[in-house]
Amino acid sequence: VRIEETAQRLIGRPLPIAFDEWNILGPLSRFTDPYRSQREAIGIAGILHAFHRQARHVKTAAMFAMINSAAPPILTTRDSLVRTPVHHVLRMYRELSGNAGVPTETRCPGVDTPALLNLPARKAVPVLDVSATRDDDRLTVFVINRDPAEHHEARIDVSGFPCSGRARVHVVAADGYSAENTVDDPAAVAERASEIEWNGRLRFPPCSVTAVVLES
């Protein structure tokens, strides 16, 4: 907010911001032994939601370290390749995000989080984090369920968009935050897609990222 107010005062318009290197890094000792679990995938989805909300200012965002370091989408060895949970989340947002952001309002349970490194403690952090985008004939609602153990059912109220009565639901979910894909089990965490009759309610599994695609 302070940056926005300063830019408006000095140059009279929003200040474009480029996030030319973003990722979940962790300690440097883990740089070449990277985090690769569903926890990082949920964190990445949260960063994408922040970019959606600040799209008026964020004009470009390039992920840092795509292979074998930080929290990469891809892990390789001399003779194998593994797509991490981060890969499946990035792919889902890339394919299903629309060209325009849609305002969202979320009411759900919250949890208190302690201070961590340079991050302050926060009160009542929502367990469901929601972002939405649209094209002319498609509305996509992205929902993160941060709860590690519980399903959360929610009602999704949509105004100003005529829904056809059916929805495609894409989910990247896991048994827990530590779930990961390995050479021996490369599909432990993957995207699952289904088509449902749309009645405005959906149950979100724990440790999940979901995209609800509605078409007119």
WORA-V903975 format. One line per field, one symbol per residue. psi: psi as a letter, one per 30 degrees, with the letter a starting at -180 (. if undefined). burial: 1 if it has 16 or more other ideal C-beta (glycine too) atoms within 10 Angstrom, else 0. A space follows every 10 residues. Layout:
psi=???
burial=???
This chain:
psi=eeeeeeeeee fglkjkkjif jkajeakffg egilkgafee eeeeeeeeee eefgffejfk jkkkifkglb ilfkklafgl kkkleeeeee eeeeffkafk lkklkkjlll kkklkjcgkl kkkhkkfkkk lkllaegkkk jkkkjfkffk lkklkjkkkg kjkfflkkkk kjllflffkl klefifgekl kkklklkjgg kkkkllhlkk kjjkk.
burial=0000001000 0000001010 0111100000 0001111111 1111100110 1100000000 1010100011 1110100000 0111111111 0110011100 1101000000 0000000000 0000001111 1111000111 1111111100 0101010100 0000001111 1111001011 1000000010 1000000100 0101111111 111110
